[in-house]
Amino acid sequence: MLTLAACAAGLFIGPTLTSAYLIADASAPPAARVRAAAWVNTGLNLGAAGGTAATGVFLDAFPLPLCYALAAAPALAAAATLRFLPERQHDSRFRPVRPHHLGMDDTMSNEEFWETRYAGHEHVWSGDPNAILVKEITGLEPGTALDLGCGEGADAIWLAGRGWRVTATDISRTALERAAQHAGDAGVAGRVDWQRHDLAVSFPEVSYDLVTAMFLHTPAEGMPREEILRTAAAAVAPGGILFIAGHSGPPPWDPDAHPHVHLPGADEVLTSLGLPDGEWEVLHSGEHERLQTAPDGRTMTRTDNALKLRRRPA
Ligand SMILES: C[S@@+](CC[C@H](N)C(=O)[O-])C[C@H]1O[C@@H](n2cnc3c(N)ncnc32)[C@H](O)[C@@H]1O
């Protein structure tokens, strides 16, 4: 809407002012001057006599560079406003989000659901790391990291590119193969260990300086998220960070999607972790908005939440 308003304003101001200048130029071809006058009269909505008078006012008041500056002003204002709108997240940049439930049937296991989803599309996600991860993890001293439910690997690859040694896990073999390929393309293959785990059943056994669970949600049955996140907390080394991001509600373009999937806020996640008193410090907890492109191409705002905790050094 904002962009449309800016364009409309530009269409009005630009031709009006620059045409006004042209009208005053006696050496311009007569046909151009007639067209310019029509623009001015339409743009100012003043009728012929008023339009001519207004032309004189503009010409007296504004040199040509100022006419151009005024014409550009709405676009600059739109750009400045857009700067403060919520950041787009990586799965939404230019590609519309694919509804999770398409192709799903009730008899599918969690693993079958994700295999089908990844096998059905060459790229399910954009390939960019999650913006909230980049924001919250940039600046941390790199060490060892564990990414739970890594999908096509964009976050793990981003971490590896910043010096982390990453173990990245997912239930889908197809996603892991694709992620490994992307890591090779990005030149970080040697820094990421891709491990297939159904986290409801098995979990990497080492402890890590950073453990991330980014949108570890599933519409299918059989993923005990709270239990997995408690195991994730236990896998954080003393002094290390646990970072969990999730959706705060269903997608705005389909509010009835997955009514059986519970999407807790950051406070609820923190409570469900059941962390021992005094052992952890909350560095960030809250909601944030981002723009996503809906399956029908509309740009919509979605609310997510994130929790960043530090395990106190031993
Ligand atoms: C919504 S996607 C998020 C992917 C990625 N973290 C991101 O932010 O783009 C959820 C991911 O969790 C994985 N997943 C779901 N259930 C899992 C389980 N039980 N064990 C391991 N991974 C699982 C899925 O295969 C999928 O890649």
The ligand as a Tripos MOL2 file, in Angstrom:
@<TRIPOS>MOLECULE
LIG
   27    29     1     0     0
SMALL
NO_CHARGES

@<TRIPOS>ATOM
      1 C1          9.8140  -25.9470    9.8330 C.3       1 LIG1
      2 S1         11.2450  -26.8030    9.3570 S.3       1 LIG1
      3 C2         12.5460  -25.7140    9.8600 C.3       1 LIG1
      4 C3         13.8330  -25.9360    9.1210 C.3       1 LIG1
      5 C4         14.9670  -24.9980    9.4910 C.3       1 LIG1
      6 N1         15.3790  -25.1150   10.8620 N.3       1 LIG1
      7 C5         14.5790  -23.5800    9.1960 C.2       1 LIG1
      8 O1         14.4500  -22.7530   10.1110 O.co2     1 LIG1
      9 O2         14.3910  -23.2640    8.0180 O.co2     1 LIG1
     10 C6         11.3180  -28.1050   10.5760 C.3       1 LIG1
     11 C7         12.4560  -29.0710   10.3280 C.3       1 LIG1
     12 O3         12.4810  -29.9760   11.4050 O.3       1 LIG1
     13 C8         12.7340  -31.2820   10.8890 C.3       1 LIG1
     14 N2         12.1520  -32.2490   11.8330 N.ar      1 LIG1
     15 C9         10.8470  -32.4420   12.0940 C.ar      1 LIG1
     16 N3         10.7160  -33.4290   13.0100 N.ar      1 LIG1
     17 C10        11.9720  -33.8210   13.3430 C.ar      1 LIG1
     18 C11        12.4660  -34.8140   14.2210 C.ar      1 LIG1
     19 N4         11.6580  -35.5720   14.9700 N.pl3     1 LIG1
     20 N5         13.8000  -34.9810   14.3100 N.ar      1 LIG1
     21 C12        14.6430  -34.2080   13.5500 C.ar      1 LIG1
     22 N6         14.2180  -33.2750   12.6930 N.ar      1 LIG1
     23 C13        12.8900  -33.0720   12.5880 C.ar      1 LIG1
     24 C14        12.0510  -31.2730    9.5380 C.3       1 LIG1
     25 O4         12.5550  -32.2600    8.6590 O.3       1 LIG1
     26 C15        12.3300  -29.8700    9.0520 C.3       1 LIG1
     27 O5         13.5010  -29.7900    8.3130 O.3       1 LIG1
@<TRIPOS>BOND
     1     1     2 1
     2     2     3 1
     3     2    10 1
     4     3     4 1
     5     4     5 1
     6     5     6 1
     7     5     7 1
     8     7     8 2
     9     7     9 1
    10    10    11 1
    11    11    12 1
    12    11    26 1
    13    12    13 1
    14    13    14 1
    15    13    24 1
    16    14    15 ar
    17    14    23 ar
    18    15    16 ar
    19    16    17 ar
    20    17    18 ar
    21    17    23 ar
    22    18    19 1
    23    18    20 ar
    24    20    21 ar
    25    21    22 ar
    26    22    23 ar
    27    24    25 1
    28    24    26 1
    29    26    27 1
@<TRIPOS>SUBSTRUCTURE
     1 LIG1         1 GROUP 0 **** ****
